[in-house]
Amino acid sequence: MREWKSWNGLHRALRQRGLRGDYQKISMYRWRNSASPLLSLALPNNWFREIGLLDLTKYSVGIVSQFYERR
């Protein structure tokens, strides 16, 4: 988000992914906006896999994961 610096960069990324339309202007410097549906469209999970980041949901570590497995 910070690399885009403003909502213009976000809208450009959405257009590059083939998404057209009028989108709301959001601040790129507020942490709460990271949960915006627009960011999920601009940065899908496949993109993170392509750049080589690990998917932490595939690992079960610690007491909490063992608790959920028993249910």
C-alpha positions in Angstrom: 0.0 0.0 0.0 2.8 2.4 0.9 4.4 1.9 -2.5 1.3 3.2 -4.3 1.4 6.4 -2.1 -2.2 7.4 -3.0 -5.4 5.9 -4.2 -4.3 6.5 -7.8 -1.8 3.7 -7.6 -4.4 1.3 -6.2 -6.9 2.1 -9.0 -4.1 1.6 -11.5 -3.4 -1.8 -10.1 -7.0 -2.7 -10.3 -7.2 -1.6 -13.9 -4.1 -3.7 -14.7 -5.9 -6.8 -13.4 -8.8 -6.1 -15.7 -11.2 -4.6 -13.1 -13.1 -1.5 -14.3 -15.4 0.8 -12.5 -15.5 3.7 -10.1 -13.8 2.9 -6.8 -13.7 4.9 -3.6 -10.7 6.8 -2.6 -8.9 5.4 0.4 -5.9 6.4 2.3 -2.8 4.3 1.8 -1.3 5.3 5.1 -4.0 4.0 7.4 -3.6 0.4 8.7 -7.4 -0.2 8.9 -7.7 0.2 5.1 -5.6 -2.9 4.6 -8.8 -4.9 5.2 -10.5 -3.1 2.2 -12.0 -5.4 -0.4 -10.3 -3.2 -3.0 -6.9 -4.4 -1.8 -8.0 -8.0 -1.8 -8.8 -7.5 -5.5 -5.6 -5.7 -6.3 -3.4 -8.2 -4.3 -4.9 -11.6 -4.5 -3.5 -14.6 -2.6 -2.2 -16.1 -5.9 0.1 -13.0 -6.3 1.7 -13.7 -2.9 2.3 -17.4 -3.9 3.9 -16.3 -7.2 6.4 -14.1 -5.5 7.4 -17.0 -3.2 5.8 -16.2 0.1 4.8 -19.0 2.5 1.1 -19.7 3.2 1.0 -19.8 7.0 -2.4 -21.4 7.0 -0.9 -24.7 5.8 1.3 -25.1 8.9 0.0 -26.3 12.2 2.2 -25.2 15.1 1.5 -24.9 18.8 -1.3 -25.4 21.3 -3.9 -23.4 19.5 -3.8 -25.6 16.3 -4.0 -28.7 18.4 -7.1 -27.4 20.2 -8.9 -26.9 16.9 -8.0 -30.3 15.6 -9.8 -32.0 18.5 -13.1 -30.4 17.8 
